[in-house]
Amino acid sequence: PALWQVSDADTTIYLFGTIHLLPKGIEWYDGKIAQAFEQSQELVTEIPDVPQQQTMSVTMQLGALPPGQTLRSTMTPEERGKFEAALQGLKVPVGAFDSIKPWLASVALATIPLMQAGYNLENGVEAQLDQRNKALGRPRLGLETLEYQLGIFDGLPPEAQKTYLFETIAALPDFPKEIDKMVGAWSKGDAPTLAQLLNDGMEDPALYKALLTERNRNWSVWIDDRLDRPGTVFIAVGAGHLGGKDSVQEFLGKAGIKVERVQ
């Protein structure tokens, strides 16, 4: 997989694009990636390590609909038909997501077919890096808090949330095939193809800005600020943020910071 480096006289920051869920048996931790990680003093991911119970609590605090309102009641008959057909296709009861907002239903729907195909978070890059990081007794920092990250979704206008949900539903039949393509591109370090596969489905400008552009800009500022302090840092974020238009590297370049690809 691709690896980039930003550095000055006394600071080195590695940028590594991740796949959050992976199946068993994909070997990627070796060579320059292993070397860069092991010589780093801290791991930085999108969010810090958050206990599962806290994750569930924050997710439901932000993602639950007001009492008395259901997700399907906010849909037109045509939308409801598509939504229920998608759930039935995944062998999920049609009322399973009635109490949650469209953005959370979308996240859940995107995850279910991947887990059914053998992908899971435990095999994902962040989980593996976190395990190694803990064994080395090093800190793990987050570019965002969990509340901020989920708040991005929750802050989307209702129509944008609904757009996100139905874009996810439209993509469901091809999900297993597409994720296999993504993992293939990731494994070969094909960052442009990977970014296209990950990001092209976001046709809504508000969604694209909220989930990608603004966050990548914010992260580039964080990296710029971190260069003011000495040390070696390993940043691991979703691979869609490190390729294509409006990538973290593109924003760094606009700020006059050189990014070198080292693998």
N, C-alpha and C positions, 0 to 999 in steps of 0.2 A: 504493500500500500504506500501511497504518497506521503512524504514527510518534507516539511519546509523549515527554514531557520531564519530568524531575525536576530541580529546581534550588533553590539557595539564593543567598545574597548573592554568592558568588564561585565557584560550581560549577554547571555544567550537564551533565546526563547524558541523552543521547537513548537511547530504547529502540526498536529496530527488529526486527520479526519476519521471519524469513527462510524461504525454501524452499531446502533444501539442494541439490536437483537441479532443473534447469529445462531446457526445450528451447531451441533457438536462437530468436531473434527476439522475445523478450519484453522490451520497453523499460520499465524501472522507475526508472532512475537519473536523476531530474530534479527540478525544483521544490524543495520543502522538504527532501526526503531528500538531494539533492545539496548543498544549502546547509548542512544540519546536518553532513554528513560532512566537507565541506571546511573548515568552521571548527573541527572537533574536533582535538585534539592527539594522540589515541590511539584505536586500534580495539581493542575488547574482544569476543571471540567465546567460544563455549562452551569450546573448547580453543585453545591457541596454534597457530601454524603448525608442523607436525611433518613432517620429511622422510618421503617415502613408504616408504623402506626401514625406517625406525624404526617407522612405523605398522604395517607388515606384521609386523615382528618382535614387537612388543608384542601385536598381535592374536592371533598364533598361540601366543605364550607363554601367554596367558590362555584362548584359545578352543579349544585342542587337547585332545582326550580323552586319558586315560592310555593308554599302549601296551597293545595287546591288546583294547581296548574299542572298539566301533563304535556310532555313533549309532543305526543301525537295530536293533542287538541290545538296546537299552534300550526298544524299543517293543513293544506288543501287536501281534498279527497285523493287527487292524483299523487301528491307528495306522500301521503300516508300509505297509499298502495305500494309505492316504490320502497318506502322505508320498511314496511312489514315484509315485503318479498325478500329484501336483503337480509333481514333477521332470520326469516325462515330458511333461507339458503345456507345460513351459517349454523342452523339448528339451535337458534337462540329464541326463547319465548318472545312473542311480539310486544309484550308489556314490560320487558326487562329494563328498558331505558326510560320508562315513562316519567321518572322523577328527576331526570338530569337534563341539563341544557344541551343545545345542539353541538357545541364545541366538544364537550366531554363524550357525547355519544359518538362523534366522529373519531376521536382518539381511540375509544374502545373498539369501534368497528374496524379501524385500521390494524389493530393489534391482534384481534381474534384469528383471522385467517393465517397470519404468520405463525402464531402459536400452534395452530392446528397442523401447520406444515413443518413443525419441529424447531422453529426459531424461538429463542427465549432470552430474557434479560441476563440470566446467569452466564450465558455464553457470550454475551455482548462485550464489546471492547472495554467500555467503562467499568463493568463489573470485574473483568480480568485485571485491568490496570489498578483498580482500587485494592484488590486482593494483594497484588505485588507491592503496592505502595504501603499498605498496612504492615506487611512483613518487613519492609525496610524502615518502618517507624517514622515515615515522613508525613508532613501536612498535606491535606487536600483542600484546596480552595475552590470557590465557585465564582464564575463571572456574573452570575445572577443568583438571586434567592429563589426557592421553590415558589414562594408567593408571587414574586415578580413574573416568573416564567408562566405560571398558570394564569396570572392576571392579564397577560398579553391576550390569551384566548378569551378570557372572560370579559375583557374590555372591548372586544369586537362588537360592532353593532349587531342586533339580532339578525338582520338580513345577511350580513357577512358570515355569521355563524351558520346560518342555514345553508348558504352557498357552499361553505366548507364541508358541511355534512353531506350534501348531495354530490359534490365532487368526489368525496370519498366513496360513496355508494356506487357511483358510475365506474369507479376504478376497481371495485372489489373483484370482479371476475378475473382480472389479469394480475391481481396482487402477487400470488405465489410465483408466477412467471417473471414478473417485473422485479421482485426482490432478488430472485436468482440472478437476473441481469445486473442489478445493482452490486451484489456481492462479487460477481465476476469482474465488473469494472473496477471496483474498489481493490480487489485482490491484485489486479494488474497495475494499479496506480493510474488508471485512466480518469483523472479528475474532471475534465470537461464532459465526458459522457455521463459520469456519475452525477454531476450537478444537474445535467439536463434531465436525467431519469428521476431525480429527487424533486426538482423544483418546477418542472414544466407544467405539472398539474395545477399549480396555483395560478389560476387565470384572473382571480379577483384582485385588483390593485391594492385594496385595503389589506387583504390577507397577506399578499406578498410583502408589502411594506412592513406590516406588524411582525410577521414571523421571520423575515429574512433581512431586509435592507436596514432597518433601524437597529436590529441586534448586531449585525455585522459592523455597522458604524461604531456602535458603543464598544464592541470588543476591540476594535482597532485602537480606540482611544485608551482603553485599559492597557493594551500592549505598549503603546507609546509611553504611557506613564510608568509602566513597569521597567522600561529600559533605563529609567533614571536611578534604579537601584541595582547593585551588583548581584550576580547569582545566575543559576541555570534553572530554567523553568520548562516543564513539559505541559503544553496545553492540548487537551483532547476534546474536540467538539464534533458534532454531527457533520459528516462529510459534505453535506449540501451547502454548508457555510464556507467551504474552502475551495470552491470551483465556480466557474461561470461568471456571469454579470453580477456586480454588486457583492462580490466575495470579500472576505476579510482582507485578503491580500491586495485586492483592488483599492480598498479604502486606505490601507497602509501605504500603498504606492502614491496615492493622491496626497498623503501627508509627508511625502519625501522619504519614506522608510523603505529600504531595500529588503526584499524578501527573496531568499535563495532556496531553490528546491534541492534538497540533498538526497532524496530517493524518489 
